[in-house]
Amino acid sequence: MLKGRIERNGTLTLIRAGFRTSPLCPRTGKHCGDWCPLFDQNGEPPAVSEMPNTFYVLRLCDAELALAEFKDEREWNETETKES
């Protein structure tokens, strides 16, 4: 089961079997995050329901990841949520 999180600083973190990793961009060699123009994620990714599971589809570069859980911890997201 793959889980994902955008950290407060914008870095993408993936969690599988309790191990965390920040994927490296195949184009730049830097950690993946919201500073990259190919990072197509503003807020929570769309949830897709396929019985019996619901997952989130995160688009990165030329790929899509299916995540069992997703959390966006960026500060602007928290402020937006608090004001709503």
Residue pairs with C-beta under 8 A, 6 or more apart in sequence:
1 16
1 68
1 69
2 14
2 15
2 16
2 65
2 66
2 67
2 68
3 14
3 15
3 16
3 67
3 68
3 69
3 70
4 12
4 13
4 14
4 15
4 56
4 58
4 65
4 67
4 69
4 70
4 71
5 12
5 13
5 15
5 70
5 71
5 72
5 73
6 12
6 13
6 33
6 34
6 41
6 71
6 72
6 73
6 74
7 13
7 73
7 74
8 73
8 74
8 75
9 33
10 33
10 34
10 35
10 74
11 22
11 31
11 32
11 33
12 22
12 23
12 31
12 32
12 33
12 34
12 39
12 60
13 20
13 21
13 22
14 20
14 21
14 22
14 23
14 65
15 21
22 31
22 32
23 31
23 32
23 60
24 30
24 31
24 32
25 31
25 32
25 36
25 38
25 61
26 61
27 38
27 61
28 36
30 36
32 39
32 60
33 39
34 41
34 74
38 60
38 61
39 60
40 59
40 60
41 58
41 59
41 60
43 72
43 77
44 56
44 70
44 72
45 56
45 57
45 58
45 59
45 67
45 70
46 56
46 57
47 54
47 55
47 56
48 54
48 55
48 56
48 57
48 66
53 68
55 66
55 67
55 68
56 66
56 67
56 68
56 69
56 70
57 64
57 65
57 66
57 67
58 64
58 65
58 67
58 70
